[in-house]
Amino acid sequence: MEWIACYLIVMNLAGFLAMGADKRRAIRRRWRISERTLFALAVLGGSIGTWSGMYVFRHKTRHWYFVVGMPAILLIQVTLFLFFH
């Protein structure tokens, strides 16, 4: 259980930082992190970090698939956790 908690902390931190990095790159008109990568981080356990990064950095909040998709991924993950726990 300890390994799972460490994994989730790392993935959520990675998702949060990826949103911040992508926002910074967008402002500077540089190479961006793909939306597929941002969703992959969320699906792999970083949904809370990615979702919170959206609002802290005000990034991707106008894209409906992020506004709906990130909470949906989190809801599915929590549901699966509760089902298997």
C-alpha positions in Angstrom: 0.0 0.0 0.0 2.9 2.3 0.7 4.2 1.9 -2.9 0.9 2.7 -4.3 0.7 5.9 -2.3 4.2 7.0 -3.4 3.3 6.2 -7.0 0.1 8.3 -6.8 2.0 11.2 -5.2 4.6 11.1 -8.0 2.0 10.9 -10.8 -0.1 13.7 -9.4 2.9 15.9 -9.0 3.9 15.1 -12.5 0.4 16.0 -13.8 0.4 19.2 -11.9 3.8 20.2 -13.1 3.0 19.2 -16.7 0.1 21.6 -16.7 2.3 24.4 -15.4 5.0 23.6 -17.9 2.6 23.5 -20.8 1.0 26.8 -19.8 4.4 28.4 -19.6 5.4 27.0 -23.0 2.1 28.3 -24.5 2.8 31.8 -23.2 6.3 31.7 -24.7 5.0 30.1 -28.0 7.4 27.2 -27.6 7.0 23.4 -28.2 4.0 22.2 -26.2 3.2 19.0 -24.2 0.6 17.1 -26.2 -2.9 16.8 -24.9 -2.5 13.0 -25.2 0.4 13.1 -22.7 -1.7 15.3 -20.3 -4.5 12.8 -20.5 -2.1 9.9 -20.1 -0.7 11.3 -16.9 -4.3 11.6 -15.6 -5.3 8.1 -16.6 -2.1 6.7 -15.0 -3.0 8.0 -11.6 -2.4 11.7 -11.8 -5.9 12.9 -12.3 -6.1 15.0 -9.1 -2.8 16.8 -9.9 -3.7 17.4 -13.6 -7.1 18.6 -12.7 -5.9 21.0 -10.0 -3.1 22.2 -12.3 -5.8 23.2 -14.9 -7.3 25.6 -12.5 -4.2 26.8 -10.6 -2.5 27.7 -13.9 -5.7 28.6 -15.7 -4.8 26.2 -18.5 -7.1 24.1 -20.8 -10.1 25.4 -18.9 -11.9 26.4 -22.1 -11.6 23.0 -23.7 -14.7 21.0 -22.9 -12.9 17.7 -23.2 -10.5 18.7 -20.4 -13.3 20.3 -18.2 -15.4 17.1 -18.5 -12.6 14.6 -19.1 -10.4 15.2 -16.0 -13.2 14.9 -13.4 -14.6 11.9 -15.3 -11.2 10.1 -15.1 -11.0 10.9 -11.4 -14.5 9.6 -10.8 -13.8 6.4 -12.6 -10.5 6.0 -10.6 -12.3 6.6 -7.3 -15.1 4.2 -8.3 -12.6 1.5 -9.2 -10.7 2.0 -6.0 -13.9 1.7 -3.9 -15.0 -1.4 -5.9 -11.7 -3.2 -5.5 -11.0 -2.0 -1.9 
